[in-house]
């Protein structure tokens, strides 16, 4: 028996435009310098008609370069968390002013409950602010910053369709992508932060797999360059990209757009949501329809 397809939202546009920021890390003098750099990317993306812009994971670590000396990782994260009200206010203002959905990378935040989380704040152009915690925490995050993983992952409903967020390491777990697509996600955003090409490839190859197995678009954005005075953030490697399923409606290699590696840039791609829905219904392969959940359930039974 074929698995049911995820619900198709009613008022979704036929096409949307996404922008991924391959963010160049460099020293800033303070929050105003950081905000100006972020706003310039948003302004340009909006000027080119983008519906969404996504920044990389941990891009706000750049704020630590304004400190008078390098802080140890634990102290640095606490200092960074103090910027949370300013960071979220910036994202909300930019989304409203430029009429664009802003996927705000991630920003480490000490929550009111006392937990330290690596949080993706998403500001939608209707004025709302959404929070999506990173779920799977790397050994480095645990050892240096004592970050804890979140426990919830819902889609975000927008006027350009429902979207999901997988933060970096999250993309390497197939269960999360399927969970978001089962809720109706048509696009998955992956802010990521990797220091070596091997780490980048783990993320990019996982994103491509999630796009194929879930018949969904995946947008990945990473950091490049070097930000001085920031412990545990020494170097960055990224080649940001927009991935698609592999079928006749899409590029054969499953890549709608790809940045040059290690160069700051703003990447654009037009995503055909109507083609995505058609591929799910009657594509060359129908991954979502041809699942066999009753068989998988038998394998998991005691």
C-alpha positions as CSV (number, residue, x, y, z in Angstrom):
1,X,0.0,0.0,0.0
2,X,1.5,3.4,-1.1
3,X,2.1,6.0,1.6
4,X,-0.1,9.0,1.4
5,X,1.4,12.2,0.0
6,X,1.9,15.1,2.3
7,X,-1.0,17.6,2.2
8,X,-0.6,20.2,-0.6
9,X,-1.2,23.7,0.7
10,X,-4.0,25.6,-0.9
11,X,-2.7,29.1,-1.6
12,X,0.9,28.4,-2.6
13,X,2.4,30.4,-5.5
14,X,3.6,28.6,-8.6
15,X,7.1,29.9,-8.3
16,X,9.3,31.6,-5.6
17,X,12.8,33.0,-5.5
18,X,15.3,32.2,-2.8
19,X,18.6,33.8,-1.9
20,X,21.4,32.2,0.0
21,X,24.1,34.3,1.6
22,X,27.6,32.9,1.5
23,X,28.6,35.1,4.3
24,X,32.2,36.5,4.5
25,X,33.5,36.6,8.1
26,X,35.6,39.6,9.0
27,X,36.2,41.9,11.9
28,X,33.5,44.4,12.8
29,X,33.7,47.4,15.2
30,X,30.4,46.6,16.9
31,X,26.8,45.7,16.4
32,X,26.1,48.5,14.1
33,X,28.7,47.3,11.7
34,X,27.3,43.8,11.8
35,X,23.8,45.0,11.2
36,X,24.8,47.1,8.2
37,X,26.5,44.1,6.6
38,X,23.4,42.0,7.2
39,X,21.0,44.7,5.9
40,X,23.0,45.2,2.7
41,X,22.5,41.5,1.8
42,X,18.8,41.7,2.6
43,X,18.4,44.9,0.6
44,X,20.0,43.4,-2.5
45,X,18.0,40.2,-2.2
46,X,14.8,42.1,-1.9
47,X,15.8,44.3,-4.8
48,X,16.2,41.2,-6.9
49,X,12.7,39.9,-6.0
50,X,13.6,37.2,-3.5
51,X,10.9,35.8,-1.3
52,X,13.4,34.3,1.2
53,X,16.9,35.0,2.2
54,X,18.9,32.6,4.4
55,X,22.1,33.4,6.4
56,X,24.6,30.8,7.7
57,X,24.7,29.0,11.1
58,X,26.5,31.0,13.8
59,X,27.0,34.0,11.5
60,X,26.5,36.2,14.6
61,X,29.8,35.0,16.1
62,X,31.2,37.9,14.0
63,X,30.0,40.1,16.9
64,X,32.8,38.7,19.1
65,X,35.4,40.2,16.8
66,X,34.5,43.6,18.4
67,X,35.6,42.5,21.8
68,X,38.9,44.0,23.2
69,X,40.4,40.5,23.6
70,X,39.6,36.9,22.7
71,X,37.2,35.4,25.2
72,X,37.3,31.7,26.1
73,X,34.5,29.8,24.4
74,X,32.2,29.6,27.5
75,X,32.5,33.3,28.2
76,X,32.2,34.2,24.5
77,X,28.8,32.4,24.2
78,X,27.4,34.1,27.2
79,X,28.5,37.5,25.9
80,X,27.0,36.7,22.5
81,X,23.7,35.7,24.0
82,X,23.3,39.2,25.4
83,X,22.9,40.4,21.8
84,X,19.8,38.3,21.3
85,X,17.2,41.1,21.7
86,X,19.2,43.2,19.2
87,X,19.6,40.4,16.7
88,X,15.9,39.4,16.7
89,X,14.8,43.0,16.5
90,X,17.1,43.4,13.5
91,X,15.7,40.4,11.7
92,X,12.1,41.5,12.3
93,X,12.8,45.0,11.1
94,X,14.5,43.8,7.9
95,X,11.7,41.4,7.1
96,X,9.1,44.1,7.5
97,X,11.0,46.9,5.8
98,X,12.1,44.9,2.7
99,X,9.0,42.6,2.6
100,X,11.1,39.4,2.6
101,X,11.2,36.3,4.8
102,X,14.6,36.3,6.7
103,X,16.0,32.9,7.8
104,X,18.4,34.3,10.3
105,X,21.1,31.7,10.3
106,X,21.6,30.8,14.0
107,X,22.4,32.7,17.1
108,X,23.5,31.1,20.4
109,X,21.0,32.0,23.0
110,X,20.6,31.4,26.8
111,X,16.9,30.6,27.1
112,X,14.7,31.8,29.9
113,X,14.8,28.2,31.2
114,X,18.6,28.4,31.5
115,X,19.5,26.2,28.6
116,X,22.0,27.3,26.0
117,X,20.5,26.6,22.5
118,X,21.8,27.2,19.0
119,X,18.7,28.9,17.6
120,X,17.6,29.8,14.1
121,X,15.3,32.8,14.2
122,X,13.0,33.2,11.2
123,X,11.4,36.6,10.7
124,X,8.4,36.4,8.2
125,X,7.2,39.4,6.3
126,X,3.8,39.3,8.2
127,X,5.7,40.6,11.3
128,X,6.1,37.3,13.1
129,X,9.3,35.8,14.6
130,X,9.7,32.1,14.7
131,X,12.3,30.1,16.7
132,X,13.7,26.8,15.5
133,X,16.4,25.2,17.8
134,X,19.2,23.0,16.4
135,X,18.2,19.5,17.3
136,X,21.4,17.5,16.9
137,X,24.5,19.0,18.6
138,X,28.0,18.2,17.4
139,X,30.7,17.0,19.8
140,X,32.5,20.4,19.4
141,X,29.4,22.3,20.4
142,X,28.9,20.1,23.4
143,X,32.5,20.3,24.5
144,X,33.2,24.0,24.0
145,X,29.9,25.7,24.6
146,X,27.7,23.1,26.5
147,X,24.9,23.6,23.9
148,X,21.8,21.5,24.3
149,X,19.6,20.3,21.5
150,X,16.0,21.3,21.0
151,X,13.1,18.9,20.9
152,X,10.6,20.3,18.4
153,X,10.6,20.8,14.6
154,X,7.5,22.2,13.0
155,X,7.0,23.8,9.6
156,X,6.7,27.6,9.3
157,X,3.6,28.7,7.3
158,X,4.4,31.6,5.0
159,X,2.7,33.4,2.1
160,X,5.2,31.7,-0.2
161,X,4.4,28.2,1.1
162,X,5.3,26.0,4.2
163,X,9.1,25.7,4.9
164,X,11.2,23.8,7.3
165,X,14.6,24.4,9.0
166,X,17.4,21.9,9.5
167,X,20.5,23.4,11.1
168,X,23.8,22.0,9.7
169,X,24.3,18.7,11.5
170,X,20.5,18.2,11.5
171,X,20.6,17.7,7.7
172,X,22.6,14.5,8.3
173,X,19.6,12.8,9.9
174,X,17.0,11.6,7.4
175,X,14.2,11.4,10.0
176,X,14.1,15.2,10.4
177,X,13.7,15.9,6.7
178,X,10.9,13.4,6.4
179,X,9.2,14.8,9.5
180,X,9.2,18.3,8.0
181,X,8.0,17.1,4.6
182,X,5.3,15.0,6.1
183,X,4.0,18.3,7.6
184,X,3.9,19.8,4.1
185,X,7.3,21.5,3.7
186,X,8.1,22.4,0.1
187,X,11.5,24.0,0.9
188,X,14.0,23.1,3.6
189,X,16.5,25.7,4.7
190,X,19.9,24.6,6.0
191,X,22.1,27.2,7.6
192,X,25.5,25.6,8.2
193,X,28.9,26.3,9.5
194,X,31.9,24.1,8.7
195,X,35.6,24.7,9.0
196,X,36.9,22.1,6.6
197,X,35.9,20.9,3.1
198,X,35.1,17.4,4.6
199,X,32.6,19.0,6.9
200,X,31.0,21.0,4.1
201,X,30.7,17.8,2.0
202,X,28.9,15.9,4.8
203,X,26.3,18.7,4.9
204,X,26.0,19.2,1.1
205,X,25.8,15.4,0.3
206,X,23.2,15.0,3.1
207,X,21.2,18.0,1.7
208,X,21.2,16.4,-1.8
209,X,20.0,13.1,-0.3
210,X,17.2,14.9,1.6
211,X,16.1,16.6,-1.7
212,X,15.9,13.3,-3.6
213,X,14.3,11.1,-1.0
214,X,11.7,13.8,0.0
215,X,11.1,15.4,-3.4
216,X,11.8,18.8,-1.8
217,X,14.0,21.8,-2.5
218,X,16.9,22.3,0.0
219,X,18.7,25.7,0.4
220,X,22.1,25.6,2.2
221,X,24.1,28.7,3.2
222,X,27.5,28.7,4.9
223,X,30.2,31.0,6.1
224,X,33.6,31.7,4.4
225,X,36.7,33.5,5.5
226,X,38.3,34.2,8.8
227,X,37.0,36.2,11.7
228,X,39.8,37.3,14.1
229,X,39.5,37.2,17.8
230,X,36.9,34.5,17.9
231,X,37.8,31.2,19.6
232,X,36.4,27.9,18.1
233,X,35.6,29.8,14.9
234,X,39.0,30.0,13.3
235,X,38.4,29.2,9.7
236,X,35.3,28.6,7.5
237,X,34.6,26.6,4.4
238,X,31.5,26.7,2.3
239,X,30.0,26.3,-1.1
240,X,26.4,27.3,-0.7
241,X,23.8,25.8,-3.0
242,X,20.2,25.2,-3.8
243,X,19.4,21.5,-4.4
244,X,16.4,19.9,-6.2
245,X,15.1,16.4,-6.8
246,X,16.6,14.6,-9.7
247,X,13.9,14.3,-12.4
248,X,13.0,15.6,-15.8
249,X,11.4,18.7,-14.2
250,X,14.7,19.7,-12.6
251,X,18.4,20.0,-13.4
252,X,19.7,16.5,-14.0
253,X,22.4,16.8,-11.3
254,X,19.9,18.2,-8.8
255,X,21.5,21.5,-8.4
256,X,19.5,24.7,-9.2
257,X,22.4,27.1,-8.2
258,X,25.8,26.7,-6.6
259,X,28.2,29.3,-5.3
260,X,31.9,29.4,-6.0
261,X,33.7,27.9,-3.0
262,X,35.2,30.2,-0.4
263,X,34.0,33.4,-2.0
264,X,31.5,35.8,-0.4
265,X,28.4,36.1,-2.6
266,X,24.7,36.1,-2.8
267,X,23.2,33.2,-4.6
268,X,19.8,33.2,-6.2
269,X,17.5,30.5,-7.5
270,X,13.9,30.4,-8.8
271,X,12.0,27.4,-7.5
272,X,9.0,26.0,-9.4
273,X,6.6,24.8,-6.7
274,X,4.1,23.6,-9.3
275,X,6.8,21.3,-10.8
276,X,7.6,20.0,-7.4
277,X,4.0,19.1,-6.7
278,X,3.7,17.5,-10.2
279,X,6.9,15.4,-9.5
280,X,5.4,14.1,-6.3
281,X,2.2,13.1,-8.1
282,X,3.6,11.6,-11.3
283,X,7.4,11.9,-11.6
284,X,9.7,9.4,-13.0
285,X,10.1,8.1,-9.5
286,X,7.6,8.8,-6.7
287,X,9.6,8.5,-3.5
288,X,6.9,9.9,-1.3
289,X,4.2,7.7,-2.7
290,X,6.2,4.5,-3.0
291,X,7.3,4.3,0.7
292,X,6.2,1.2,2.5
293,X,5.6,2.3,6.1
294,X,3.9,-0.9,7.1
295,X,7.0,-2.8,6.2
296,X,9.3,-0.4,8.0
297,X,7.1,-0.7,11.1
298,X,7.5,-4.5,11.1
299,X,11.2,-4.1,11.1
300,X,11.1,-1.9,14.1
301,X,8.7,-4.1,16.0
302,X,10.1,-5.9,19.1
